[in-house]
Amino acid sequence: MTVPLRFVIDTNICIKQFIADPLTPKVNQLFDLLDDPAVEFLYPICFILSVLIFFGSMFELIFTRLNRFRTI
């Protein structure tokens, strides 16, 4: 009987997919396992909310910086 590999994915791991970090290659290596049926990915209940909050704050930061410029 084979025991599946189980990984818990949290917000920090997800964010490293989109923002360059020294651990990004390791995260990419981890996500390469998504197609393997013997691997299970688990995430905490608050994972989606945390990701939305992070990207919402990033969007707000970008929008605020862009809003300083005026179109002519």
CHARMM internal coordinates of N, CA and C (Angstrom, degrees):
IC EDIT
DIST 1 N 1 CA 1.4414
DIST 1 CA 1 C 1.5371
ANGL 1 N 1 CA 1 C 109.22
DIST 1 C 2 N 1.2859
ANGL 1 CA 1 C 2 N 116.18
DIHE 1 N 1 CA 1 C 2 N 128.38
DIST 2 N 2 CA 1.4487
ANGL 1 C 2 N 2 CA 121.55
DIHE 1 CA 1 C 2 N 2 CA -179.14
DIST 2 CA 2 C 1.5225
ANGL 2 N 2 CA 2 C 110.45
DIHE 1 C 2 N 2 CA 2 C -96.11
DIST 2 C 3 N 1.3019
ANGL 2 CA 2 C 3 N 115.43
DIHE 2 N 2 CA 2 C 3 N 130.76
DIST 3 N 3 CA 1.4650
ANGL 2 C 3 N 3 CA 120.78
DIHE 2 CA 2 C 3 N 3 CA 177.33
DIST 3 CA 3 C 1.5291
ANGL 3 N 3 CA 3 C 107.50
DIHE 2 C 3 N 3 CA 3 C -89.47
DIST 3 C 4 N 1.3351
ANGL 3 CA 3 C 4 N 117.89
DIHE 3 N 3 CA 3 C 4 N 125.96
DIST 4 N 4 CA 1.4717
ANGL 3 C 4 N 4 CA 119.03
DIHE 3 CA 3 C 4 N 4 CA -179.88
DIST 4 CA 4 C 1.5237
ANGL 4 N 4 CA 4 C 111.64
DIHE 3 C 4 N 4 CA 4 C -69.46
DIST 4 C 5 N 1.3117
ANGL 4 CA 4 C 5 N 114.69
DIHE 4 N 4 CA 4 C 5 N 150.77
DIST 5 N 5 CA 1.4578
ANGL 4 C 5 N 5 CA 119.51
DIHE 4 CA 4 C 5 N 5 CA 172.45
DIST 5 CA 5 C 1.5171
ANGL 5 N 5 CA 5 C 107.80
DIHE 4 C 5 N 5 CA 5 C -75.28
DIST 5 C 6 N 1.3195
ANGL 5 CA 5 C 6 N 116.28
DIHE 5 N 5 CA 5 C 6 N 136.66
DIST 6 N 6 CA 1.4606
ANGL 5 C 6 N 6 CA 120.65
DIHE 5 CA 5 C 6 N 6 CA 178.90
DIST 6 CA 6 C 1.5234
ANGL 6 N 6 CA 6 C 109.08
DIHE 5 C 6 N 6 CA 6 C -125.12
DIST 6 C 7 N 1.3251
ANGL 6 CA 6 C 7 N 114.71
DIHE 6 N 6 CA 6 C 7 N 130.56
DIST 7 N 7 CA 1.4556
ANGL 6 C 7 N 7 CA 121.06
DIHE 6 CA 6 C 7 N 7 CA 178.49
DIST 7 CA 7 C 1.5176
ANGL 7 N 7 CA 7 C 108.79
DIHE 6 C 7 N 7 CA 7 C -124.32
DIST 7 C 8 N 1.3245
ANGL 7 CA 7 C 8 N 115.47
DIHE 7 N 7 CA 7 C 8 N 136.98
DIST 8 N 8 CA 1.4625
ANGL 7 C 8 N 8 CA 120.53
DIHE 7 CA 7 C 8 N 8 CA 174.49
DIST 8 CA 8 C 1.5261
ANGL 8 N 8 CA 8 C 106.73
DIHE 7 C 8 N 8 CA 8 C -99.03
DIST 8 C 9 N 1.3257
ANGL 8 CA 8 C 9 N 115.86
DIHE 8 N 8 CA 8 C 9 N 121.24
DIST 9 N 9 CA 1.4557
ANGL 8 C 9 N 9 CA 122.21
DIHE 8 CA 8 C 9 N 9 CA -178.78
DIST 9 CA 9 C 1.5219
ANGL 9 N 9 CA 9 C 107.90
DIHE 8 C 9 N 9 CA 9 C -99.70
DIST 9 C 10 N 1.3270
ANGL 9 CA 9 C 10 N 116.23
DIHE 9 N 9 CA 9 C 10 N 125.05
DIST 10 N 10 CA 1.4594
ANGL 9 C 10 N 10 CA 119.03
DIHE 9 CA 9 C 10 N 10 CA 175.85
DIST 10 CA 10 C 1.5247
ANGL 10 N 10 CA 10 C 109.31
DIHE 9 C 10 N 10 CA 10 C -114.27
DIST 10 C 11 N 1.2985
ANGL 10 CA 10 C 11 N 116.11
DIHE 10 N 10 CA 10 C 11 N 179.72
DIST 11 N 11 CA 1.4642
ANGL 10 C 11 N 11 CA 121.62
DIHE 10 CA 10 C 11 N 11 CA -175.36
DIST 11 CA 11 C 1.5264
ANGL 11 N 11 CA 11 C 111.83
DIHE 10 C 11 N 11 CA 11 C -59.85
DIST 11 C 12 N 1.3224
ANGL 11 CA 11 C 12 N 117.10
DIHE 11 N 11 CA 11 C 12 N -39.87
DIST 12 N 12 CA 1.4622
ANGL 11 C 12 N 12 CA 120.05
DIHE 11 CA 11 C 12 N 12 CA -178.56
DIST 12 CA 12 C 1.5274
ANGL 12 N 12 CA 12 C 111.94
DIHE 11 C 12 N 12 CA 12 C -59.53
DIST 12 C 13 N 1.3041
ANGL 12 CA 12 C 13 N 116.68
DIHE 12 N 12 CA 12 C 13 N -38.53
DIST 13 N 13 CA 1.4630
ANGL 12 C 13 N 13 CA 120.25
DIHE 12 CA 12 C 13 N 13 CA 179.13
DIST 13 CA 13 C 1.5192
ANGL 13 N 13 CA 13 C 110.13
DIHE 12 C 13 N 13 CA 13 C -69.30
DIST 13 C 14 N 1.3061
ANGL 13 CA 13 C 14 N 116.82
DIHE 13 N 13 CA 13 C 14 N -43.98
DIST 14 N 14 CA 1.4675
ANGL 13 C 14 N 14 CA 121.08
DIHE 13 CA 13 C 14 N 14 CA -179.81
DIST 14 CA 14 C 1.5257
ANGL 14 N 14 CA 14 C 111.25
DIHE 13 C 14 N 14 CA 14 C -60.55
DIST 14 C 15 N 1.3065
ANGL 14 CA 14 C 15 N 116.99
DIHE 14 N 14 CA 14 C 15 N -43.68
DIST 15 N 15 CA 1.4603
ANGL 14 C 15 N 15 CA 121.40
DIHE 14 CA 14 C 15 N 15 CA -176.88
DIST 15 CA 15 C 1.5298
ANGL 15 N 15 CA 15 C 111.12
DIHE 14 C 15 N 15 CA 15 C -63.46
DIST 15 C 16 N 1.3235
ANGL 15 CA 15 C 16 N 116.75
DIHE 15 N 15 CA 15 C 16 N -33.51
DIST 16 N 16 CA 1.4592
ANGL 15 C 16 N 16 CA 120.32
DIHE 15 CA 15 C 16 N 16 CA -179.35
DIST 16 CA 16 C 1.5318
ANGL 16 N 16 CA 16 C 111.99
DIHE 15 C 16 N 16 CA 16 C -66.68
DIST 16 C 17 N 1.3195
ANGL 16 CA 16 C 17 N 117.89
DIHE 16 N 16 CA 16 C 17 N -12.04
DIST 17 N 17 CA 1.4657
ANGL 16 C 17 N 17 CA 121.20
DIHE 16 CA 16 C 17 N 17 CA 173.19
DIST 17 CA 17 C 1.5236
ANGL 17 N 17 CA 17 C 111.11
DIHE 16 C 17 N 17 CA 17 C -72.28
DIST 17 C 18 N 1.3272
ANGL 17 CA 17 C 18 N 116.79
DIHE 17 N 17 CA 17 C 18 N -25.88
DIST 18 N 18 CA 1.4576
ANGL 17 C 18 N 18 CA 121.35
DIHE 17 CA 17 C 18 N 18 CA -172.14
DIST 18 CA 18 C 1.5220
ANGL 18 N 18 CA 18 C 113.81
DIHE 17 C 18 N 18 CA 18 C -111.94
DIST 18 C 19 N 1.3188
ANGL 18 CA 18 C 19 N 117.53
DIHE 18 N 18 CA 18 C 19 N -20.02
DIST 19 N 19 CA 1.4557
ANGL 18 C 19 N 19 CA 121.68
DIHE 18 CA 18 C 19 N 19 CA -177.85
DIST 19 CA 19 C 1.5214
ANGL 19 N 19 CA 19 C 108.07
DIHE 18 C 19 N 19 CA 19 C -121.46
DIST 19 C 20 N 1.3259
ANGL 19 CA 19 C 20 N 116.10
DIHE 19 N 19 CA 19 C 20 N 129.97
DIST 20 N 20 CA 1.4623
ANGL 19 C 20 N 20 CA 120.47
DIHE 19 CA 19 C 20 N 20 CA -179.00
DIST 20 CA 20 C 1.5291
ANGL 20 N 20 CA 20 C 110.43
DIHE 19 C 20 N 20 CA 20 C -61.04
DIST 20 C 21 N 1.3090
ANGL 20 CA 20 C 21 N 115.00
DIHE 20 N 20 CA 20 C 21 N 132.00
DIST 21 N 21 CA 1.4492
ANGL 20 C 21 N 21 CA 122.20
DIHE 20 CA 20 C 21 N 21 CA -177.40
DIST 21 CA 21 C 1.5338
ANGL 21 N 21 CA 21 C 106.17
DIHE 20 C 21 N 21 CA 21 C -151.79
DIST 21 C 22 N 1.3247
ANGL 21 CA 21 C 22 N 118.95
DIHE 21 N 21 CA 21 C 22 N 153.84
DIST 22 N 22 CA 1.4620
ANGL 21 C 22 N 22 CA 119.58
DIHE 21 CA 21 C 22 N 22 CA 177.85
DIST 22 CA 22 C 1.5355
ANGL 22 N 22 CA 22 C 113.51
DIHE 21 C 22 N 22 CA 22 C -58.06
DIST 22 C 23 N 1.3325
ANGL 22 CA 22 C 23 N 117.33
DIHE 22 N 22 CA 22 C 23 N -24.63
DIST 23 N 23 CA 1.4657
ANGL 22 C 23 N 23 CA 120.40
DIHE 22 CA 22 C 23 N 23 CA -179.47
DIST 23 CA 23 C 1.5280
ANGL 23 N 23 CA 23 C 113.54
DIHE 22 C 23 N 23 CA 23 C -93.06
DIST 23 C 24 N 1.3240
ANGL 23 CA 23 C 24 N 118.37
DIHE 23 N 23 CA 23 C 24 N 0.93
DIST 24 N 24 CA 1.4589
ANGL 23 C 24 N 24 CA 120.74
DIHE 23 CA 23 C 24 N 24 CA -178.42
DIST 24 CA 24 C 1.5335
ANGL 24 N 24 CA 24 C 112.85
DIHE 23 C 24 N 24 CA 24 C -56.30
DIST 24 C 25 N 1.3352
ANGL 24 CA 24 C 25 N 120.64
DIHE 24 N 24 CA 24 C 25 N -42.03
DIST 25 N 25 CA 1.4724
ANGL 24 C 25 N 25 CA 119.16
DIHE 24 CA 24 C 25 N 25 CA 177.51
DIST 25 CA 25 C 1.5340
ANGL 25 N 25 CA 25 C 112.81
DIHE 24 C 25 N 25 CA 25 C -59.82
DIST 25 C 26 N 1.3200
ANGL 25 CA 25 C 26 N 117.18
DIHE 25 N 25 CA 25 C 26 N -36.88
DIST 26 N 26 CA 1.4740
ANGL 25 C 26 N 26 CA 120.26
DIHE 25 CA 25 C 26 N 26 CA 177.33
DIST 26 CA 26 C 1.5200
ANGL 26 N 26 CA 26 C 111.00
DIHE 25 C 26 N 26 CA 26 C -66.65
DIST 26 C 27 N 1.3274
ANGL 26 CA 26 C 27 N 116.77
DIHE 26 N 26 CA 26 C 27 N -39.10
DIST 27 N 27 CA 1.4650
ANGL 26 C 27 N 27 CA 120.94
DIHE 26 CA 26 C 27 N 27 CA 178.70
DIST 27 CA 27 C 1.5260
ANGL 27 N 27 CA 27 C 109.74
DIHE 26 C 27 N 27 CA 27 C -65.82
DIST 27 C 28 N 1.3231
ANGL 27 CA 27 C 28 N 117.10
DIHE 27 N 27 CA 27 C 28 N -42.16
DIST 28 N 28 CA 1.4671
ANGL 27 C 28 N 28 CA 120.54
DIHE 27 CA 27 C 28 N 28 CA 177.25
DIST 28 CA 28 C 1.5223
ANGL 28 N 28 CA 28 C 110.50
DIHE 27 C 28 N 28 CA 28 C -61.41
DIST 28 C 29 N 1.3179
ANGL 28 CA 28 C 29 N 116.33
DIHE 28 N 28 CA 28 C 29 N -40.17
DIST 29 N 29 CA 1.4591
ANGL 28 C 29 N 29 CA 121.04
DIHE 28 CA 28 C 29 N 29 CA 177.92
DIST 29 CA 29 C 1.5277
ANGL 29 N 29 CA 29 C 110.33
DIHE 28 C 29 N 29 CA 29 C -62.97
DIST 29 C 30 N 1.3179
ANGL 29 CA 29 C 30 N 116.97
DIHE 29 N 29 CA 29 C 30 N -39.88
DIST 30 N 30 CA 1.4634
ANGL 29 C 30 N 30 CA 121.38
DIHE 29 CA 29 C 30 N 30 CA 178.18
DIST 30 CA 30 C 1.5266
ANGL 30 N 30 CA 30 C 110.89
DIHE 29 C 30 N 30 CA 30 C -64.30
DIST 30 C 31 N 1.3374
ANGL 30 CA 30 C 31 N 117.14
DIHE 30 N 30 CA 30 C 31 N -45.82
DIST 31 N 31 CA 1.4559
ANGL 30 C 31 N 31 CA 120.54
DIHE 30 CA 30 C 31 N 31 CA -178.00
DIST 31 CA 31 C 1.5301
ANGL 31 N 31 CA 31 C 112.95
DIHE 30 C 31 N 31 CA 31 C -71.92
DIST 31 C 32 N 1.3254
ANGL 31 CA 31 C 32 N 117.53
DIHE 31 N 31 CA 31 C 32 N -14.93
DIST 32 N 32 CA 1.4672
ANGL 31 C 32 N 32 CA 120.12
DIHE 31 CA 31 C 32 N 32 CA 173.08
DIST 32 CA 32 C 1.5262
ANGL 32 N 32 CA 32 C 111.07
DIHE 31 C 32 N 32 CA 32 C -64.47
DIST 32 C 33 N 1.3179
ANGL 32 CA 32 C 33 N 116.96
DIHE 32 N 32 CA 32 C 33 N -18.79
DIST 33 N 33 CA 1.4616
ANGL 32 C 33 N 33 CA 121.76
DIHE 32 CA 32 C 33 N 33 CA -179.79
DIST 33 CA 33 C 1.5325
ANGL 33 N 33 CA 33 C 113.30
DIHE 32 C 33 N 33 CA 33 C -82.80
DIST 33 C 34 N 1.3291
ANGL 33 CA 33 C 34 N 117.84
DIHE 33 N 33 CA 33 C 34 N -0.75
DIST 34 N 34 CA 1.4685
ANGL 33 C 34 N 34 CA 120.72
DIHE 33 CA 33 C 34 N 34 CA -177.47
DIST 34 CA 34 C 1.5237
ANGL 34 N 34 CA 34 C 113.23
DIHE 33 C 34 N 34 CA 34 C -58.84
DIST 34 C 35 N 1.3018
ANGL 34 CA 34 C 35 N 117.63
DIHE 34 N 34 CA 34 C 35 N -31.25
DIST 35 N 35 CA 1.4728
ANGL 34 C 35 N 35 CA 120.89
DIHE 34 CA 34 C 35 N 35 CA -177.97
DIST 35 CA 35 C 1.5261
ANGL 35 N 35 CA 35 C 112.98
DIHE 34 C 35 N 35 CA 35 C -83.09
DIST 35 C 36 N 1.3167
ANGL 35 CA 35 C 36 N 117.51
DIHE 35 N 35 CA 35 C 36 N -8.73
DIST 36 N 36 CA 1.4584
ANGL 35 C 36 N 36 CA 121.68
DIHE 35 CA 35 C 36 N 36 CA -178.36
DIST 36 CA 36 C 1.5306
ANGL 36 N 36 CA 36 C 109.41
DIHE 35 C 36 N 36 CA 36 C -81.94
DIST 36 C 37 N 1.3328
ANGL 36 CA 36 C 37 N 117.95
DIHE 36 N 36 CA 36 C 37 N 117.01
DIST 37 N 37 CA 1.4759
ANGL 36 C 37 N 37 CA 119.49
DIHE 36 CA 36 C 37 N 37 CA -178.34
DIST 37 CA 37 C 1.5275
ANGL 37 N 37 CA 37 C 113.52
DIHE 36 C 37 N 37 CA 37 C -68.16
DIST 37 C 38 N 1.3289
ANGL 37 CA 37 C 38 N 117.76
DIHE 37 N 37 CA 37 C 38 N -14.44
DIST 38 N 38 CA 1.4652
ANGL 37 C 38 N 38 CA 120.37
DIHE 37 CA 37 C 38 N 38 CA -179.95
DIST 38 CA 38 C 1.5266
ANGL 38 N 38 CA 38 C 111.96
DIHE 37 C 38 N 38 CA 38 C -86.42
DIST 38 C 39 N 1.3279
ANGL 38 CA 38 C 39 N 117.04
DIHE 38 N 38 CA 38 C 39 N 1.54
DIST 39 N 39 CA 1.4693
ANGL 38 C 39 N 39 CA 121.19
DIHE 38 CA 38 C 39 N 39 CA -178.05
DIST 39 CA 39 C 1.5260
ANGL 39 N 39 CA 39 C 108.94
DIHE 38 C 39 N 39 CA 39 C -113.31
DIST 39 C 40 N 1.3181
ANGL 39 CA 39 C 40 N 115.83
DIHE 39 N 39 CA 39 C 40 N 132.94
DIST 40 N 40 CA 1.4612
ANGL 39 C 40 N 40 CA 121.30
DIHE 39 CA 39 C 40 N 40 CA 177.46
DIST 40 CA 40 C 1.5224
ANGL 40 N 40 CA 40 C 109.48
DIHE 39 C 40 N 40 CA 40 C -112.82
DIST 40 C 41 N 1.3177
ANGL 40 CA 40 C 41 N 115.90
DIHE 40 N 40 CA 40 C 41 N 134.11
DIST 41 N 41 CA 1.4574
ANGL 40 C 41 N 41 CA 121.71
DIHE 40 CA 40 C 41 N 41 CA 174.98
DIST 41 CA 41 C 1.5181
ANGL 41 N 41 CA 41 C 108.14
DIHE 40 C 41 N 41 CA 41 C -109.35
DIST 41 C 42 N 1.2991
ANGL 41 CA 41 C 42 N 116.19
DIHE 41 N 41 CA 41 C 42 N 126.01
DIST 42 N 42 CA 1.4561
ANGL 41 C 42 N 42 CA 122.46
DIHE 41 CA 41 C 42 N 42 CA 179.50
DIST 42 CA 42 C 1.5184
ANGL 42 N 42 CA 42 C 108.15
DIHE 41 C 42 N 42 CA 42 C -115.44
DIST 42 C 43 N 1.3122
ANGL 42 CA 42 C 43 N 116.66
DIHE 42 N 42 CA 42 C 43 N 153.19
DIST 43 N 43 CA 1.4619
ANGL 42 C 43 N 43 CA 120.00
DIHE 42 CA 42 C 43 N 43 CA 177.15
DIST 43 CA 43 C 1.5232
ANGL 43 N 43 CA 43 C 109.04
DIHE 42 C 43 N 43 CA 43 C -143.47
DIST 43 C 44 N 1.3355
ANGL 43 CA 43 C 44 N 115.90
DIHE 43 N 43 CA 43 C 44 N 148.42
DIST 44 N 44 CA 1.4596
ANGL 43 C 44 N 44 CA 120.19
DIHE 43 CA 43 C 44 N 44 CA 178.88
DIST 44 CA 44 C 1.5308
ANGL 44 N 44 CA 44 C 111.37
DIHE 43 C 44 N 44 CA 44 C -66.78
DIST 44 C 45 N 1.2991
ANGL 44 CA 44 C 45 N 117.41
DIHE 44 N 44 CA 44 C 45 N 159.14
DIST 45 N 45 CA 1.4550
ANGL 44 C 45 N 45 CA 122.44
DIHE 44 CA 44 C 45 N 45 CA -179.54
DIST 45 CA 45 C 1.5322
ANGL 45 N 45 CA 45 C 111.21
DIHE 44 C 45 N 45 CA 45 C -58.13
DIST 45 C 46 N 1.3161
ANGL 45 CA 45 C 46 N 116.97
DIHE 45 N 45 CA 45 C 46 N -38.44
DIST 46 N 46 CA 1.4652
ANGL 45 C 46 N 46 CA 120.58
DIHE 45 CA 45 C 46 N 46 CA -176.19
DIST 46 CA 46 C 1.5278
ANGL 46 N 46 CA 46 C 113.15
DIHE 45 C 46 N 46 CA 46 C -83.29
DIST 46 C 47 N 1.3351
ANGL 46 CA 46 C 47 N 118.39
DIHE 46 N 46 CA 46 C 47 N 4.83
DIST 47 N 47 CA 1.4622
ANGL 46 C 47 N 47 CA 122.12
DIHE 46 CA 46 C 47 N 47 CA -176.10
DIST 47 CA 47 C 1.5241
ANGL 47 N 47 CA 47 C 112.25
DIHE 46 C 47 N 47 CA 47 C -58.41
DIST 47 C 48 N 1.3122
ANGL 47 CA 47 C 48 N 117.59
DIHE 47 N 47 CA 47 C 48 N -51.96
DIST 48 N 48 CA 1.4666
ANGL 47 C 48 N 48 CA 121.05
DIHE 47 CA 47 C 48 N 48 CA -176.25
DIST 48 CA 48 C 1.5261
ANGL 48 N 48 CA 48 C 110.19
DIHE 47 C 48 N 48 CA 48 C -63.03
DIST 48 C 49 N 1.3008
ANGL 48 CA 48 C 49 N 117.12
DIHE 48 N 48 CA 48 C 49 N -42.78
DIST 49 N 49 CA 1.4606
ANGL 48 C 49 N 49 CA 120.70
DIHE 48 CA 48 C 49 N 49 CA 178.21
DIST 49 CA 49 C 1.5285
ANGL 49 N 49 CA 49 C 110.76
DIHE 48 C 49 N 49 CA 49 C -61.48
DIST 49 C 50 N 1.3165
ANGL 49 CA 49 C 50 N 117.03
DIHE 49 N 49 CA 49 C 50 N -43.52
DIST 50 N 50 CA 1.4711
ANGL 49 C 50 N 50 CA 120.50
DIHE 49 CA 49 C 50 N 50 CA 179.39
DIST 50 CA 50 C 1.5246
ANGL 50 N 50 CA 50 C 111.66
DIHE 49 C 50 N 50 CA 50 C -62.10
DIST 50 C 51 N 1.3164
ANGL 50 CA 50 C 51 N 117.27
DIHE 50 N 50 CA 50 C 51 N -41.93
DIST 51 N 51 CA 1.4629
ANGL 50 C 51 N 51 CA 121.13
DIHE 50 CA 50 C 51 N 51 CA 179.80
DIST 51 CA 51 C 1.5281
ANGL 51 N 51 CA 51 C 109.90
DIHE 50 C 51 N 51 CA 51 C -65.57
DIST 51 C 52 N 1.3222
ANGL 51 CA 51 C 52 N 116.84
DIHE 51 N 51 CA 51 C 52 N -42.92
DIST 52 N 52 CA 1.4648
ANGL 51 C 52 N 52 CA 119.93
DIHE 51 CA 51 C 52 N 52 CA 179.00
DIST 52 CA 52 C 1.5265
ANGL 52 N 52 CA 52 C 111.62
DIHE 51 C 52 N 52 CA 52 C -63.36
DIST 52 C 53 N 1.3107
ANGL 52 CA 52 C 53 N 116.91
DIHE 52 N 52 CA 52 C 53 N -40.31
DIST 53 N 53 CA 1.4652
ANGL 52 C 53 N 53 CA 120.29
DIHE 52 CA 52 C 53 N 53 CA 178.17
DIST 53 CA 53 C 1.5214
ANGL 53 N 53 CA 53 C 110.00
DIHE 52 C 53 N 53 CA 53 C -64.13
DIST 53 C 54 N 1.3288
ANGL 53 CA 53 C 54 N 117.45
DIHE 53 N 53 CA 53 C 54 N -43.48
DIST 54 N 54 CA 1.4616
ANGL 53 C 54 N 54 CA 120.25
DIHE 53 CA 53 C 54 N 54 CA 179.82
DIST 54 CA 54 C 1.5208
ANGL 54 N 54 CA 54 C 111.18
DIHE 53 C 54 N 54 CA 54 C -61.28
DIST 54 C 55 N 1.3372
ANGL 54 CA 54 C 55 N 116.54
DIHE 54 N 54 CA 54 C 55 N -51.36
DIST 55 N 55 CA 1.4569
ANGL 54 C 55 N 55 CA 118.64
DIHE 54 CA 54 C 55 N 55 CA -177.73
DIST 55 CA 55 C 1.5265
ANGL 55 N 55 CA 55 C 111.91
DIHE 54 C 55 N 55 CA 55 C -68.85
DIST 55 C 56 N 1.3135
ANGL 55 CA 55 C 56 N 117.73
DIHE 55 N 55 CA 55 C 56 N -30.31
DIST 56 N 56 CA 1.4587
ANGL 55 C 56 N 56 CA 120.65
DIHE 55 CA 55 C 56 N 56 CA 174.93
DIST 56 CA 56 C 1.5155
ANGL 56 N 56 CA 56 C 111.28
DIHE 55 C 56 N 56 CA 56 C -64.29
DIST 56 C 57 N 1.3224
ANGL 56 CA 56 C 57 N 116.83
DIHE 56 N 56 CA 56 C 57 N -42.07
DIST 57 N 57 CA 1.4605
ANGL 56 C 57 N 57 CA 119.69
DIHE 56 CA 56 C 57 N 57 CA 178.74
DIST 57 CA 57 C 1.5229
ANGL 57 N 57 CA 57 C 110.58
DIHE 56 C 57 N 57 CA 57 C -69.31
DIST 57 C 58 N 1.3319
ANGL 57 CA 57 C 58 N 118.27
DIHE 57 N 57 CA 57 C 58 N -35.17
DIST 58 N 58 CA 1.4633
ANGL 57 C 58 N 58 CA 120.68
DIHE 57 CA 57 C 58 N 58 CA 176.72
DIST 58 CA 58 C 1.5293
ANGL 58 N 58 CA 58 C 110.14
DIHE 57 C 58 N 58 CA 58 C -66.30
DIST 58 C 59 N 1.3322
ANGL 58 CA 58 C 59 N 116.99
DIHE 58 N 58 CA 58 C 59 N -41.56
DIST 59 N 59 CA 1.4631
ANGL 58 C 59 N 59 CA 120.82
DIHE 58 CA 58 C 59 N 59 CA 178.65
DIST 59 CA 59 C 1.5229
ANGL 59 N 59 CA 59 C 109.94
DIHE 58 C 59 N 59 CA 59 C -62.37
DIST 59 C 60 N 1.3307
ANGL 59 CA 59 C 60 N 116.34
DIHE 59 N 59 CA 59 C 60 N -43.25
DIST 60 N 60 CA 1.4663
ANGL 59 C 60 N 60 CA 120.58
DIHE 59 CA 59 C 60 N 60 CA 179.61
DIST 60 CA 60 C 1.5243
ANGL 60 N 60 CA 60 C 110.60
DIHE 59 C 60 N 60 CA 60 C -62.37
DIST 60 C 61 N 1.3264
ANGL 60 CA 60 C 61 N 117.29
DIHE 60 N 60 CA 60 C 61 N -41.69
DIST 61 N 61 CA 1.4621
ANGL 60 C 61 N 61 CA 121.21
DIHE 60 CA 60 C 61 N 61 CA 178.89
DIST 61 CA 61 C 1.5279
ANGL 61 N 61 CA 61 C 110.96
DIHE 60 C 61 N 61 CA 61 C -62.94
DIST 61 C 62 N 1.3170
ANGL 61 CA 61 C 62 N 116.88
DIHE 61 N 61 CA 61 C 62 N -46.02
DIST 62 N 62 CA 1.4712
ANGL 61 C 62 N 62 CA 120.94
DIHE 61 CA 61 C 62 N 62 CA 179.78
DIST 62 CA 62 C 1.5242
ANGL 62 N 62 CA 62 C 110.29
DIHE 61 C 62 N 62 CA 62 C -64.50
DIST 62 C 63 N 1.3294
ANGL 62 CA 62 C 63 N 116.51
DIHE 62 N 62 CA 62 C 63 N -45.64
DIST 63 N 63 CA 1.4593
ANGL 62 C 63 N 63 CA 120.24
DIHE 62 CA 62 C 63 N 63 CA -179.01
DIST 63 CA 63 C 1.5267
ANGL 63 N 63 CA 63 C 110.94
DIHE 62 C 63 N 63 CA 63 C -61.98
DIST 63 C 64 N 1.3255
ANGL 63 CA 63 C 64 N 116.95
DIHE 63 N 63 CA 63 C 64 N -40.27
DIST 64 N 64 CA 1.4658
ANGL 63 C 64 N 64 CA 120.95
DIHE 63 CA 63 C 64 N 64 CA 179.04
DIST 64 CA 64 C 1.5202
ANGL 64 N 64 CA 64 C 110.62
DIHE 63 C 64 N 64 CA 64 C -62.75
DIST 64 C 65 N 1.3243
ANGL 64 CA 64 C 65 N 116.87
DIHE 64 N 64 CA 64 C 65 N -42.10
DIST 65 N 65 CA 1.4677
ANGL 64 C 65 N 65 CA 120.00
DIHE 64 CA 64 C 65 N 65 CA 178.98
DIST 65 CA 65 C 1.5213
ANGL 65 N 65 CA 65 C 111.30
DIHE 64 C 65 N 65 CA 65 C -67.65
DIST 65 C 66 N 1.3128
ANGL 65 CA 65 C 66 N 117.40
DIHE 65 N 65 CA 65 C 66 N -39.65
DIST 66 N 66 CA 1.4645
ANGL 65 C 66 N 66 CA 120.42
DIHE 65 CA 65 C 66 N 66 CA 179.84
DIST 66 CA 66 C 1.5181
ANGL 66 N 66 CA 66 C 111.43
DIHE 65 C 66 N 66 CA 66 C -70.75
DIST 66 C 67 N 1.3029
ANGL 66 CA 66 C 67 N 116.71
DIHE 66 N 66 CA 66 C 67 N -30.12
DIST 67 N 67 CA 1.4530
ANGL 66 C 67 N 67 CA 121.69
DIHE 66 CA 66 C 67 N 67 CA -177.17
DIST 67 CA 67 C 1.5308
ANGL 67 N 67 CA 67 C 112.16
DIHE 66 C 67 N 67 CA 67 C -69.43
DIST 67 C 68 N 1.3143
ANGL 67 CA 67 C 68 N 117.61
DIHE 67 N 67 CA 67 C 68 N -15.18
DIST 68 N 68 CA 1.4592
ANGL 67 C 68 N 68 CA 120.87
DIHE 67 CA 67 C 68 N 68 CA 178.09
DIST 68 CA 68 C 1.5257
ANGL 68 N 68 CA 68 C 110.84
DIHE 67 C 68 N 68 CA 68 C -71.11
DIST 68 C 69 N 1.3157
ANGL 68 CA 68 C 69 N 116.85
DIHE 68 N 68 CA 68 C 69 N -20.64
DIST 69 N 69 CA 1.4663
ANGL 68 C 69 N 69 CA 120.94
DIHE 68 CA 68 C 69 N 69 CA 179.90
DIST 69 CA 69 C 1.5144
ANGL 69 N 69 CA 69 C 109.57
DIHE 68 C 69 N 69 CA 69 C -92.56
DIST 69 C 70 N 1.2852
ANGL 69 CA 69 C 70 N 116.19
DIHE 69 N 69 CA 69 C 70 N 145.02
DIST 70 N 70 CA 1.4659
ANGL 69 C 70 N 70 CA 120.90
DIHE 69 CA 69 C 70 N 70 CA 179.34
DIST 70 CA 70 C 1.5145
ANGL 70 N 70 CA 70 C 109.12
DIHE 69 C 70 N 70 CA 70 C -113.93
DIST 70 C 71 N 1.2995
ANGL 70 CA 70 C 71 N 115.06
DIHE 70 N 70 CA 70 C 71 N 141.60
DIST 71 N 71 CA 1.4515
ANGL 70 C 71 N 71 CA 118.44
DIHE 70 CA 70 C 71 N 71 CA 175.11
DIST 71 CA 71 C 1.5247
ANGL 71 N 71 CA 71 C 109.40
DIHE 70 C 71 N 71 CA 71 C -84.28
DIST 71 C 72 N 1.3151
ANGL 71 CA 71 C 72 N 115.81
DIHE 71 N 71 CA 71 C 72 N 149.27
DIST 72 N 72 CA 1.4798
ANGL 71 C 72 N 72 CA 118.97
DIHE 71 CA 71 C 72 N 72 CA 179.67
DIST 72 CA 72 C 1.5152
ANGL 72 N 72 CA 72 C 110.00
DIHE 71 C 72 N 72 CA 72 C -120.60
END
COOR INIT
IC SEED 1 N 1 CA 1 C
IC BUILD
